[in-house]
Amino acid sequence: MSISLKAAITAPNLFIATASGKIAYRTIGKGKPLLLCNRFRGTLDTWDPKFLAHLAKRFQVITFDYPGIGLSEGKHQVTTELLSKDIQLFIDVLGLHKVIIGGWSYGGLVVQSFAAMYPKLVSHVIIIGSNPLGENPVAPEQIFFDSALKPVYDFNDELILFFEPLSKESIAMAKKSHERLALRKSDLDLPVKPEQFENYFQGGVSFREDKFNAKEKLYQSSIPILVLMGDHDPSFAVENWFPLVKNVKAMQLIIFSKAGHGPQHQHPKLCADYIKKFTSNTK
């Protein structure tokens, strides 16, 4: 199926009522549903449309705002377990029975909790620029927080946050991605407010504490897991995945050289192609 970049840029804002409140979402493409969960401060407008367009050639791609974030109503949850319940309610009212669930950064934390809690709803897990469940040995770099916590960040901050500022190639790809993200001119989402940042931090704490033993439930399951990481992610270090890859049979790790926290924005087609191949050849 041919999906144009324009279709991804101009996808209309849709709304659906759930028990958690009215959820804002967009959808493009046809095929097996692929639900994408957002990063810290992420909204409907923060996914590179080129990445979405390439995914939509194979999948029904669904992006959405968490309850209480952006255009969605309701309460922004402070644990990944509670947010997973909200996502389950959203999937239910959409009438979906099984999904590929993907997440970037904070969304990568969320999808792991979700898959552990609702394994029957998940065919595959796609994790981009995120950490494994539980405690991890390599901590985020301070430079990431210095940019991520600014009320408004500019292109130079985006370089630090999502790309590799020491690579000319990565800088060039960052500029192209930045330009694509700016192509949507109307029906824009609302930015995440600084007073909402703390809820994400509390969600990260719940993910690390893992009081519900999601780590064991997910990593010992048969659900195929694809992890896409840059070789220099200042937020979630790729090295944190190395012990797991040796022991989790259903997991594959792909590392992009000279890339940072957002490899799917630096290599939108390649990342989409990896996801297509992985989901087509694993079950």
N, C-alpha and C positions, 0 to 999 in steps of 0.2 A: 504494500500500500504506500502510495506516495503522499507524504505530509510535507508541506512547505514550511520554511522558516516563518513566513508571514502568518500561517495558521497558529503556530506556537506563540507568536507575539501578540496576536489579536484574540486569542481564546477568551470567550466571555466569562465574566464572574458569575458563578452559579451559587445558589444557596439551598440548603436542605435542613429541615428541622430534625434535631435529635434530642434525646433526653438530657444531653449536656448543653443544649442551646443550639442556635442556628449556626451551621458551619458553612464557611465560604470555601469554594473549591473551583477548580478548572479541570477540564478533561479534553484530551485530543487523542485521535487514533482509535483503532479498533483492534480487538484481539484479547488476549489474556490480560486481566487488569493488573497494572503495576502501580502501586500506591507509594508515593514519595513523601517522606517525613522530613521536615525542615531542620536546618541548622539553628544555632543560637542567633537570635535576632532575624531569623529567616521568615519570609512571607511568600505569597504567591509570586511576587515580582523578583525574587532573588535566585531563581533557577535560570541558568543560561538557556535561552530558547532554542539554540542550536542542538544542545544535548537533548532537550525534550522532543524536538522534531525528529531526530534520528531514532529515539526510542519509540516514538509513535508510529514508525513504519512497521513495527512488529506488535506493539502492545496498545491497550487502552491506558494511557498515562493519566494518572489522577494526582494533582497537587492540591494541597489544602492548607488552611491556617488552623493551627491548634485552637481549641476553645479559649476565648479571652485574648487572642492574639490577632492583630490585623483587622480584617473584616468579620471575623468570627465572633459570635457572642458566647457567653458562658464564663466559666472560671478557668483560669490558667493554672493547671495542676502543678503541684510541687514535688511529685514523685513520678518516676517513669512508669510505675505500676498503675497509678491512677490515670495517667495520660493514656496508657495502653487500653484501659477500659473505655475511655472516650473514643479511641480509634475503633474499638470493636463495635461500639454503638453506631459510629459513622458508617462502617462497612455494612452493618446489618441493614440500615435504612436505605443504603444504595442497592441492596438486593444482591450483594456479592457473596459467594460461598467459599471461594478460595482465591487468594491473591499472592502475587509476588510483592513483598514489602521491602522497600529500600529506604535508606536514610543517610543523610549527610551530617557529619559532625554530631551535634546534639541529637539529631534525628537517627544517627547510627546507634546511639545508646538506646533510644526509644524502641527501635525495631527489634533489638535483641530482647528487651523485656517483653515486648508484644509477642514475639514468636515463642518464647518460653511459656507465656501464659495461655496463648491461644494457638497451639501447634496445628490444630485441625483446620485453621483458617489460612495457613501459610504453606505455599508450595516451595518457595525459595526466599532467602534473605540476602539482600544486597547492602553492604556496608561501605560507605565512602568517607574517608578521612575521619576515623573515629577510633575509639578504644575498645578493647575487650571488656566483658563484664568483670566486676570486682576491682580489687586494687591492682595497680600496675606500677612497675619499677621506674619508668622514665616519665618525669613530670613535664608539664607544659613549660615553654620558655616564657620569661617575663615579657619579652618583646611582643608576644602575641596578645597578652592582656593589655599592654600599653595602647595598642591600636583597637582591640576588640571592645574596650569599655568606653571609648570616646562617644559622646552623644551623637555625633555625626562624623563619619570617616570619609576620607577622600581617596583618590586613586592610589596614592602612595601607601595608604593604610591597606588597601585591597591587595597590593603587591605583597605586603608582609603577611597578611592574613591568609591568603588563598593561593599564592604563587611562590616562586623562588626568586627573590629580588637579586640574587647573584648571577642569574642566568639571563643572557640576552634573549634567548629563545622564549623563556618563560615570560619575560617582560613584554615581548611582542604579542604573545598569545593573551596576556592579561589585558592589553589595550583592545584587542579585538573582542574579547568577552565583555569588557566594560562597555564598548560601543553597542554590542548586541543587546545588553541589558537595558540600555537607554532608548531602545527603539519603540518600546511601548509608551504611548503618549496619553492615553485616556483610560478611564476605569482602573486607575491605579489603586494598589493596596495601601493600607496605612502602616507606617513604620512602627516597630516595637519601641515602647517607651522605656527610658532608663529605669524607671521605678519597677519595671517588670523583669529586669535582669536577674534579681535575686531568686525568682522562681526557678529559673534555669539552673542556677547554682545549687539550689536545694535538690533539684532533680538529679544533678550530677552526684551529689552526696548519696542519694538513695541508690543510685546505680552502683556506686563503689561499695556501699555497705552490703548490698545484695541480700537483704534479710529473707527473701523468698526463694533463695537458692536457684535463681534463674540461670546462673552460669552452668551448673551441673545439668539442669533440665535441657538447656539449649544445646550445649556442646556435646552431650551424650545422645542427642536425638539424631535422626536420620535426615533432617532438613538440610538441603544443600545451602552452603553459605559462601558467598563471594565477597572478598574484601579488596577494595581498590584504594591504594595509598600512594602518596607522594613520598619520595625518598627523604625529603626534609619537611616534615609536617611540624610546625612549631607548637601546635596545640596538642595533637595526639601522635606520639612518635610511633613510627612503623615498627620499631624494635619491640614494642609491647606485644606484637602479634607472633613473634618468632616461636616462643614456647608452645603456643596453641597449634600452630600449623603442623607441628611435628606429631601432635597427638589427636587432633580432631579429623577424622577420616573424611567428613563431608565438607571440609573447608578448603578453599583455594585463595591464595593471596597473590595479588598482582601489584608490583611496585613500579612506579613511573619515575624515571631518572630526571633530575633537575626540575622537580615538581614539588608543590607544597600541599596545602590543606584542601585544595579544590581541584583535584586532577581531572574531574569531569568538565570543568570550565576551560582547562588548558588543552585537553584532548577530548572534546565532546563526541566526535564520531567514534573514535577508538574505544572510549569507555562504553558507549552505547553498544558497539559491536561485541565487546567482551561480555556484556550482560546478555545480549541475544544468544551468543554461542553457549554461554554457561547454562542458561535456562533451557536451551534446546537439547543439551546433552547430559543433563543431570536430572535426577528425580528421586 
